[in-house]
Structures are given as C-alpha cells and as structure tokens.
Amino acid sequence: MRTIELNKRQEQILQIVKGDGPITGEQIAEKLDLTRATLRPDLAILTMAGYLEARPRVGYFYTGKTSSQLIAEKLRKLKVRDFQSIPVVVNTNVSVYDAICTMFLEDVGTLFVVDESAVLVGVLSRKDLLRASIGKQELTSVPVNIIMTRMPNITICRKEDYIIDVAITLIEKQIDALPVVKETEKGFEVIGRVTKTNMTSILVNLTEDEIL
C-alpha cells in the first residue's frame, strides 16, 4: 500500500488519535465498535508508515506529519551505498571512437577513465564525446585523455554520503552522474556510480513505500 493512500478505516483511526491521543488500541477499537485483533494490521501500517507513534503502556500518538513530510524524512536517511549502480570505466589509452562505442553499447551518459592502476583520472560525458566527434580529428587515433575532464576537477562521492546531498550536487553541477569512490594508497578507485536515473528510481520507490 502506498503511504499516501489510506483506506477509510485507517483515516478514521487517524482522526481518533488526532483528537484523543495518546490513546490505546483497545480504546480505538471500542470507539469503532471493532475488536483489537481487527484493528491490529491497520495500526501496524499507520505506525510503520510514520503517521502514528506507539509508546508502551501509554498508547498511540499522532505524529502530525503529512505524506510529503514522511517521504522527505525517508529520503534524508538514504545513503549512496544502497543505491549505487555498477560503473562503466575505460582506460586512458582508449580512443575516442572506442569510448563512443562503449557509451552506446552500455547505454550510459558518463564514462569514468582510469589509469593502469585502476585509479580514477578522468570523466567523459556525452558532451565531451560529441564535441570531439564534430572536429576534424580522426577519432580512432585520439586517446580519451586528450578530451576528458581531469582530476582534481572531478566531483566525486563516497558510499557513506547521503543520497540527497548527491542529488543537490548533480543539480548544482548540471552533470548526469557522480563516481562513487574509495580512497587507496594510489588514489581514488571507482566502485560505483550515482546517476539521475538512480534518483528517479528512488523517488518512484519512495512514493510506492518500497524503501523503509
């Protein structure tokens, strides 16, 4: 069930708790002329969704939060590690032509460039490859390290970062993806990516109450 779609009985329970809370489950059942067992699933749903708060030996409280507020609270708790995708990487000596083929075959908008030690050294966007392709150079002979965005001008994130912070960065920087990295003795190793597509999927799942 979606957090924003409550049935009639659940709406009645919310109104009772709003007006009379804190109130026990038995008291709510009595007001609705139902058994406590009948109400138990509804109370569990309302509590897990964040509409109600249950305190032992006290009863149920109404949190006063709207569906939008509850979704926003969930979103603020989400971390990169739970939603990152597999990165698509190419080597520094790969040609622009091969990079274009890789981007097309993998159906991604960003490629991460690594050196012989698998350390992040650059990023290639669709714009970078498009800019190179409309020039007069032979694409099969031009290595990607000529056109890529280089470190330290690459925005990165880590698996412990919050998704909301990454989303803000994507908007502010006007980019399609961030590499998820971990620090090694040689530099940053790419272990994942977070894209605008990931963000869209997260929002859809949140509205369907699939992320708890």
Backbone as a ProteinNet text record, in pm:
[ID]
protein_1_A
[PRIMARY]
MRTIELNKRQEQILQIVKGDGPITGEQIAEKLDLTRATLRPDLAILTMAGYLEARPRVGYFYTGKTSSQLIAEKLRKLKVRDFQSIPVVVNTNVSVYDAICTMFLEDVGTLFVVDESAVLVGVLSRKDLLRASIGKQELTSVPVNIIMTRMPNITICRKEDYIIDVAITLIEKQIDALPVVKETEKGFEVIGRVTKTNMTSILVNLTEDEIL
[TERTIARY]
82.4	0	85.8	48.4	125.5	98.5	196.9	182.5	77.9	48.2	-44.7	-187.4	-209.9	-342.5	-389.5	-458.1	-510.1	-655.3	-695.3	-835.6	-921.5	-1052.3	-1146.1	-1123.6	-1101.7	-1083.4	-954.6	-849.4	-723.2	-737.5	-813.4	-840.6	-919	-1013.9	-1091.6	-1000.4	-908.2	-814	-730.7	-681.3	-601.6	-680.7	-806.7	-888.9	-910.7	-928.3	-947.6	-820.9	-705.9	-580.5	-547.4	-577.7	-556.1	-633.9	-759.6	-844.7	-827.6	-795	-795.5	-661.3	-559.3	-430.7	-363.3	-280.3	-249.3	-369	-384.3	-499.1	-454.3	-507.1	-464.7	-538	-486.4	-551	-689	-702.9	-832.4	-936.1	-893.6	-985.6	-1026.8	-931.3	-964.1	-1063.8	-1039.9	-1129	-1270.5	-1278.1	-1408	-1483.6	-1412.5	-1476	-1528.8	-1461.4	-1502.5	-1592.2	-1619	-1701.4	-1643.6	-1511.4	-1440	-1353.1	-1300.7	-1210.8	-1069.1	-987.9	-846.9	-772.8	-805.9	-739.4	-767.9	-890.9	-927.9	-847.6	-821.8	-750.6	-599.1	-548.4	-402.7	-328.4	-372.2	-298.9	-298.2	-412	-419.5	-327.1	-324.2	-236.4	-89.8	-58.6	79.2	120.2	31.8	61.3	80.4	-7.8	-0.3	125	166.2	286.4	412.2	419.5	536.8	550.3	436.6	439.3	477.1	469.5	511.7	399.9	274.8	163	139.8	160	139.5	269.1	277.2	388.1	328.9	382	330.2	428.3	377.7	461.7	403.5	486.6	438.9	372.1	261.6	185.8	130.2	140.1	84.9	-20.1	18.2	-77.1	-20.9	-111.8	-74	-81.4	18.7	23.2	17.6	-42.6	-38.5	87.6	165.8	293.1	274.3	158.2	133.9	203.3	253.9	329.6	245.8	262.3	193.8	271.1	209.7	277.1	405.4	400.7	519.2	632	596.7	698	759.8	676.7	727.6	821.4	785.6	872.2	1003.7	995.8	1117.4	1208.8	1150.9	1230.6	1302.5	1231.6	1293.9	1408.1	1384.1	1483.9	1611.9	1598.7	1716.3	1802.4	1746.1	1820.6	1890.8	1858.3	1912.3	2057.7	2136.5	2279.2	2314.7	2423.4	2470.1	2490.2	2545	2582.2	2465.4	2343	2226.7	2167.7	2214.3	2150.6	2248.2	2377.2	2474.3	2466.5	2498.6	2499.3	2643	2655.8	2788	2848.6	2972.9	3033.3	3080.1	3083	3138.6	3268.1	3379.5	3510.4	3583.6	3671.2	3759.8	3900.3	3998.8	4138	4178.1	4281.7	4325.9	4371.5	4419.7	4471.2	4365.6	4241.1	4131.7	4104.5	4071.1	4043.8	3904.6	3887.6	3757.3	3651.5	3687.8	3593.9	3547.3	3641.2	3606.2	3521.7	3550.1	3472.1	3328	3310.5	3175.5	3101	3169.7	3108.4	3069.6	3158	3129.6	3008.6	3001.3	2888.8	2758.1	2762.2	2642.4	2600.7	2696.2	2665.7	2619.7	2679	2643.9	2522.2	2481.3	2365.7	2381.1	2494.5	2520.8	2554.7	2548.4	2579.5	2714.1	2779.9	2908.7	3001.3	3126.2	3229.4	3335.5	3388	3494.4	3625.7	3726	3855.1	3952.9	4018.6	4113.7	4249.3	4353.8	4488.3	4520.2	4647.1	4686.2	4672.6	4661.9	4644.6	4498.4	4408.9	4264.3	4225.2	4304.3	4277.6	4204.8	4105.2	4027.7	4114.8	4117.5	4195.9	4113.2	3992.7	3912.5	3768.5	3688.4	3547.5	3515.2	3436.6	3390.9	3238.5	3188.2	3043.6	3003.3	2873.7	2825	2871.8	2869.8	2911	3057.3	3142.2	3284.3	3301.9	3232.8	3247.5	3183.6	3072.9	3008.6	3097.7	3157.4	3246.8	3364.8	3418.4	3532	3490.1	3369	3326.1	3295.5	3266	3235.2	3360.1	3475	3601	3653.7	3771.8	3830.5	3932.3	3946.6	4044.8	3991.7	4083.1	4047.7	4020.5	3896	3854.3	3924.1	3965.3	4030.3	4173.7	4228.6	4368.3	4381.7	4270.8	4274	4239.9	4331.1	4300.7	4207.5	4131.5	4032.7	4097.8	4223.8	4286.5	4310	4289.4	4302	4177.8	4062.8	3936.6	3864.8	3909.8	3837.4	3855.2	3761.9	3777.3	3868.2	3972.1	4074.6	4058.2	4116.5	4132.6	4227.9	4207.4	4111	3978.4	3945	3821	3702.8	3710.1	3602.8	3531.3	3399.7	3320	3294.6	3323.6	3310.9	3215.7	3178.8	3104.2	3150.6	3113.7	3150.1	3024.5	3040.3	2923.4	2849.1	2916.9	2851.3	2782.7	2795.8	2730.4	2579.2	2506.6	2361.3	2315.8	2215.1	2161.5	2115.4	2053	2001.1	2114.2	2231.3	2345.9	2398.2	2398.1	2441.7	2344.3	2214.1	2113.9	2133.7	2161.6	2186.1	2309.3	2412.9	2535.6	2509.9	2433.7	2401.8	2330.8	2241.9	2167.8	2258.9	2335.2	2420.7	2529.2	2586.3	2695.1	2643.2	2512.4	2449.6	2519.8	2537.5	2600.1	2504.9	2534.2	2443.6	2477	2603.6	2644.8	2765.3	2777.4	2895.2	2959.2	3092.5	3157	3155	3127.3	3139.1	3279.2	3355.7	3496.3	3531.8	3642.5	3705.7	3853	3909.6	4047	4145.3	4247.5	4354.2	4486.8	4594.3	4726.6	4763.4	4710.1	4745.3	4649.9	4531.6	4432.9	4292.4	4197.8	4058.2	4023.4	3972	3923.1	3772.7	3725.4	3583	3511.9	3415.5	3343.3	3194.1	3151.5	3010.2	2981.9	2855	2812.9	2671.9	2640.7	2505.2	2462.9	2347.7	2302.6	2165.3	2124.5	1990.4	1884.5	1915.8	1823	1805	1914.3	1903.9	1809.5	1822.9	1739.9	1592	1562.1	1423.3	1366.7	1445.7	1402.3	1375.9	1462.7	1446.2	1316	1285.9	1164.1	1039.6	1042.4	928.8	908.8	1017.4	1007.4	958.1	1000.3	954.8	803.6	750.7	607.6	527.6	592.3	524.2	554.5	625.4	655.3	737.5	831.2	917.6	1050.7	1078.8	1202.2	1165.6	1205.5	1166.5	1285.2
-119.2	0	124.1	226.1	348.9	433	505.4	584	692.6	736.7	847.7	799	668	614	529	591.4	520	481.9	367	328.9	402.9	383.9	460.5	435	308.3	276.7	337.3	336.1	396.9	548.4	610.4	753.7	779.6	691.9	705.8	693.7	597.5	579	704.5	761.1	883.8	995.9	1011.7	1118.4	1097.1	971.6	941.9	975.4	932.9	956.7	1106.3	1175.7	1321.5	1389.8	1345.6	1413.6	1366.3	1239	1182.4	1126.3	1134.1	1074.5	1144.8	1076.3	934.4	845.6	739.1	651.2	508.7	414.2	274.3	210.6	97.9	24.7	-23.3	-64.3	-110.6	1.4	122	236.4	274.7	265.3	293.9	191.6	64.4	-42	-21.1	21.9	45.7	157.7	263.9	376.9	336.5	241	197.2	74.3	26	-92.7	-212.7	-228.7	-339.9	-407.5	-526.3	-593.7	-540.2	-555.7	-512.5	-589.3	-718.7	-800.5	-750.1	-701.3	-649.3	-524.7	-442.2	-316.1	-332.3	-443.4	-459.1	-434.3	-489.8	-463.3	-315.4	-246.1	-104.1	-21	-53	20.4	-3.4	-126.9	-159.4	-80.2	-72.6	2.1	150.6	207.5	350.5	383.5	290.4	311.7	299.7	194.8	175.4	286.2	338.8	446.1	580	589.7	712.2	806.6	767.8	854.4	853.8	737	722.9	680.1	713.4	665.7	589.6	470.4	387.8	384.7	408.2	402.7	301.1	208.1	104.3	163	102.9	141	282.6	348.8	483.7	486	439.6	436.4	496.5	534.6	587	738.8	799.2	943.2	970.5	1081.3	1125.2	1209.1	1176	1246.5	1386	1409.2	1541.1	1562.2	1455.3	1468.2	1427.7	1503.1	1471.7	1364	1311.6	1211.2	1266.3	1391.7	1454.2	1466.1	1502.2	1514.4	1378.2	1274.3	1140.2	1092	1119.2	1082.4	1158.1	1287.7	1369	1316.7	1275.1	1221.2	1093.4	1007	883.9	915.2	1011	1046	1096.4	1173.5	1228.6	1121.2	1005.2	898.1	802.6	812.1	717.1	747.6	642.2	658.4	598.4	648.4	608.5	457.5	397.2	255	164.6	207.2	122.6	136.7	234.7	261.2	281.9	273.6	295.2	185.9	224.9	131.6	89.4	-8	-53.3	52	94.5	197.4	139.4	223.7	185.3	263.7	191.7	256.7	221.7	313.3	289.5	331.5	280.4	313.1	442.5	504.8	633.5	624.6	507.7	496	453.2	439.4	405.2	524	495.9	603.9	662.7	784.2	849.2	764.9	705.2	620.7	503.3	436	322	365.3	484.5	535.9	562	616.6	639.9	507	405.3	272.6	215	231.4	180.9	250.6	382.4	457.8	412.4	387.6	343.6	203	111.6	-27.7	-43.7	34.4	24.8	110.8	195	283.4	370.7	440.1	530.6	668.9	767.2	903.5	952	872.1	912.1	791.7	810.8	709.1	759.9	670.8	707.3	650.6	736.5	698.7	664.3	548.2	503.8	476.8	483.5	454.7	306.3	269.6	128.6	70.5	157.8	111.6	111.8	132.8	137.4	255.6	362	484	584.5	649.4	748.3	866.6	896	1009.9	1105.3	1061.7	1149.6	1103	1191.3	1162	1206.6	1125.6	1157.6	1166.1	1277.8	1294	1285.8	1280	1281.6	1408	1518.7	1645.6	1641.5	1581.1	1569.8	1492.3	1380.5	1296.3	1359.4	1428.6	1497.2	1609.1	1683.2	1793.1	1740.5	1626.8	1569.6	1515.5	1461.6	1397.4	1495.8	1622	1720.6	1794.5	1759.4	1817.7	1745.1	1782.4	1724.3	1614.5	1581.8	1480.1	1339.3	1246.8	1106.4	1044.1	1005.6	960.8	833.5	750.6	625.8	647.3	763.5	790.3	888.3	943.9	1039.6	968.2	964.9	899.3	986.1	920.6	994	1090.5	1065.7	1155.6	1295.7	1312	1444.2	1528.9	1465.7	1540.5	1527.5	1437.8	1412.3	1526.3	1533.5	1621	1550.7	1621.5	1557.1	1587.7	1500	1529.5	1648.1	1742.3	1736.5	1805.4	1821.3	1889.1	1793.7	1679.7	1580.9	1578	1588.1	1579.8	1433.1	1393.2	1253	1239.6	1116.6	1090.9	957.3	931	806.7	732.4	603.3	519.9	559.8	629.1	670.7	806.5	871.5	1000.7	981.6	1088.5	1082.9	1110.6	1036.3	1050	1192.6	1257	1391.9	1489.3	1469.9	1557	1535	1410.3	1379.7	1440	1431.7	1489.3	1639.8	1706.8	1851.7	1882.4	1799.8	1819.2	1801.4	1698.7	1674.9	1794.7	1854.2	1970.3	2092.3	2117.7	2236.2	2231	2113.7	2097.8	2074	2046.9	2017.2	1901	1792.9	1672.8	1554.6	1447	1332.1	1224.7	1221	1112.3	1151.2	1085.9	1101.4	964.4	958.1	831.5	810.5	689.4	652.5	595.4	651.1	612.3	567.9	493.3	467.6	503.9	556.1	604.6	490.2	483	384.6	458.8	385.1	447.9	519.6	472.4	531	640.6	644.5	744.3	693.8	741.6	701.8	587	479.3	366.8	382.6	364.6	378.5	247.7	255.8	136.3	141.4	252.5	264.1	396.9	418.7	547.2	577.3	705.6	750.2	844.7	817.3	893	956.2	1040.3	1097.8	989.1	882.3	770	702.1	687.9	633.4	718.6	850	942.1	925.5	913	894.2	764.4	657.5	528.4	535.8	606.2	620.6	692.5	800	876.3	792.7	715.8	629.3	526.4	464.5	363.4	422.2	544.9	610.5	631.6	676.4	701.8	573.1	461.9	332.5	260.7	332.4	279.7	152.2	144	26.8	47.8	171.1	199.1	236.5	155.7	178.5	223.1
0	0	0	-73	-77.6	46.1	89.1	210.8	196	75.4	56.4	31.3	31.4	4.2	122.5	214.8	330.9	306.5	360.3	345	447.5	436.2	519.3	667.8	705.1	847.1	901.6	820.6	863.5	881.8	793.6	809	937.8	970	1094.1	1215.9	1209.7	1321	1340.5	1231.3	1241.8	1306.8	1267.8	1325.4	1475.1	1514.8	1657.6	1736.3	1684.8	1755.5	1758	1650	1646.7	1758.8	1774.9	1872.6	2015.5	2035.6	2170.8	2216.6	2131.3	2168.2	2284	2364.6	2348.2	2383	2304.8	2321.3	2290.9	2366.1	2348.6	2230.4	2185.9	2078.1	2117.6	2242.8	2291.2	2288	2324.1	2323.6	2181.2	2088.5	1948.2	1896.8	1929.5	1885.8	1940.4	2063.9	2126.7	2055.5	2019.5	1950.9	1813.1	1748.5	1614.9	1620.3	1741.7	1761.7	1688.2	1703.2	1641.5	1746.3	1711.4	1804.1	1787.1	1889.6	1883.9	1774.7	1758.4	1657	1515.8	1495.6	1363.6	1329.1	1430.1	1407.2	1399.3	1449.9	1462	1330.1	1215.6	1090.3	1051.9	1072.4	1038.1	1126.3	1253.8	1345.5	1311.1	1271.2	1233.6	1110	1010.9	888	917.3	996.1	1027.7	1108.7	1191.8	1272.7	1188.1	1105.5	1020.4	916.4	869.7	770.6	831.9	964.8	1031	1069.8	1042.3	1078.9	1229.7	1289.9	1433.8	1501.1	1628.8	1710.8	1828.3	1853.7	1962.3	2078.4	2197.3	2317	2414.8	2461.5	2552.8	2677.1	2713.9	2834	2829.6	2716.5	2701.3	2591.6	2473.6	2363.7	2237	2147.5	2016.8	2013.7	1949.7	1928.5	1778.2	1741.1	1601.8	1582.6	1481	1460.4	1402	1339.6	1281	1147.9	1087.7	963.8	842.7	735.6	610.8	535.5	429.7	347.2	287.7	243.6	184.1	286	409.1	513.8	546	548.4	577.8	467.9	341.2	230	237	269.5	279.5	390.1	501.4	611.6	569.5	497.4	448.9	353.4	263	162.4	227.2	334.7	401.1	468.4	490.5	557.8	460.6	333.3	235.7	202.4	188.8	159.3	22.5	-32	-164.8	-174.3	-70.1	-74.4	-109.9	-78	-100.1	-240.5	-317.5	-446.5	-561.7	-535.4	-641.1	-747.1	-872.1	-984.5	-1015.2	-1103	-1146	-1238.9	-1215.6	-1300.7	-1434.1	-1535.3	-1665	-1682.3	-1690.2	-1694.9	-1824.4	-1865.4	-1979.8	-1940.1	-2012.1	-1984.1	-2053.1	-2003	-2057.2	-2202.4	-2243.5	-2380.3	-2481.6	-2438.2	-2529	-2621.2	-2744.6	-2840.2	-2816.6	-2866.7	-2857.7	-2928.3	-3040.7	-3115	-3028.9	-2963.9	-2878.9	-2759.4	-2707.4	-2594.9	-2637.1	-2757.7	-2809.7	-2823.9	-2873.3	-2887.6	-2751.7	-2654.4	-2519.1	-2458.7	-2474.1	-2419.9	-2484.3	-2614.9	-2686.3	-2643	-2636.9	-2603.8	-2459.1	-2369	-2227.1	-2192.7	-2287.5	-2268.8	-2143.8	-2134.5	-2022.7	-2077.5	-1991.8	-2033	-1985.1	-1901.4	-1844.9	-1836	-1876.7	-1861.4	-1766	-1683.8	-1591.1	-1643.7	-1649.6	-1707.9	-1596	-1609.1	-1507.5	-1571.6	-1490.1	-1540.5	-1523.7	-1546.7	-1539.6	-1399.8	-1297.6	-1159	-1116.9	-1214.1	-1188.2	-1100.9	-1108.3	-1031.5	-1120.9	-1065.4	-1139.9	-1180.3	-1310.3	-1359.9	-1443.2	-1485.6	-1568.9	-1582.4	-1641.4	-1668.1	-1810.2	-1879.6	-2014.1	-2015.6	-2063.3	-2075.8	-2222.4	-2246.2	-2384.6	-2456.4	-2384.5	-2445.5	-2488.1	-2404.3	-2439	-2569.5	-2580.6	-2698.7	-2822	-2801.3	-2913.1	-2965.4	-2872.7	-2911.3	-2993.8	-2950.9	-3022.8	-3159.6	-3167.7	-3292.9	-3404	-3369.8	-3473.9	-3519.8	-3465.1	-3509.8	-3632.6	-3675.6	-3796.5	-3765.3	-3635.8	-3598.7	-3625	-3647.6	-3666.1	-3529.4	-3503.9	-3370.4	-3325.4	-3418	-3380.7	-3333.5	-3359.9	-3322.3	-3206	-3160	-3049.2	-2918.4	-2821.7	-2693.7	-2608.8	-2523.9	-2443.7	-2345.3	-2308.7	-2210.2	-2265.8	-2397.1	-2457.8	-2432.8	-2425	-2416.8	-2283.1	-2197	-2071.5	-1970.9	-1876.5	-1760.6	-1662.1	-1616.6	-1534.6	-1386	-1305.7	-1163.7	-1153	-1059.1	-948	-978.9	-1106.6	-1144	-1157.9	-1090.9	-1095.7	-960.7	-965.4	-843.3	-811.9	-690.2	-650.1	-530.9	-499.7	-376.6	-320.9	-198.1	-130.7	-88.1	-60.8	-34.6	92.8	184.4	308.2	295.8	181.2	160.9	152.1	182.3	172.5	29.6	-13.3	-148.7	-176.3	-79	-100.1	-131.9	-69.5	-97	-238.3	-282.1	-418.1	-518.7	-490.3	-580	-595.6	-484.9	-489.4	-573.8	-558.5	-635.8	-785.2	-821.8	-962.4	-1024.3	-946	-995.7	-1006.1	-901.4	-898.9	-1005.7	-1026.6	-1123.7	-1265.4	-1276.9	-1406	-1476.9	-1402.6	-1457.1	-1441.5	-1516.6	-1518.7	-1415.9	-1371.7	-1282.7	-1199.5	-1084.7	-999.2	-978.8	-980.8	-946.7	-795.6	-754.5	-612.8	-595.9	-504.7	-494	-352.2	-346.1	-217.1	-232.3	-126.3	-131.9	-110	-194.8	-181.2	-171.8	-156.6	-148.3	-277.6	-390	-519.2	-563.7	-503	-542.7	-519.8	-601.8	-587.1	-680.9	-622.7	-702	-720.6	-844.6	-872.9	-837.3	-746.3	-701.9	-737.6	-796.7	-832.3	-898.4	-926.6	-982.5	-934.2	-925.9	-894.2	-1005.2	-1065.4	-1180.9	-1156.4	-1249.2	-1241.4	-1252.2	-1324.8	-1334.9	-1199.7	-1124.6	-988.3	-904.4	-915.9	-837.7	-871.3	-999.4	-1040.8	-984.4	-989.6	-936.5	-786.8	-714.9	-570.3	-538.4	-610.1	-584.8	-612.5	-721.1	-753	-642.8	-597.6	-491.6	-360.9	-331.8	-209.1	-209.6	-322.8	-328.7	-324	-358.1	-350.1	-219.3	-130.1	2.8	-4.1	-99.8	-111.5	-42	3.5	75.3	216.9	312.6	452.6	534.8
[MASK]
++++++++++++++++++++++++++++++++++++++++++++++++++++++++++++++++++++++++++++++++++++++++++++++++++++++++++++++++++++++++++++++++++++++++++++++++++++++++++++++++++++++++++++++++++++++++++++++++++++++++++++++++++++

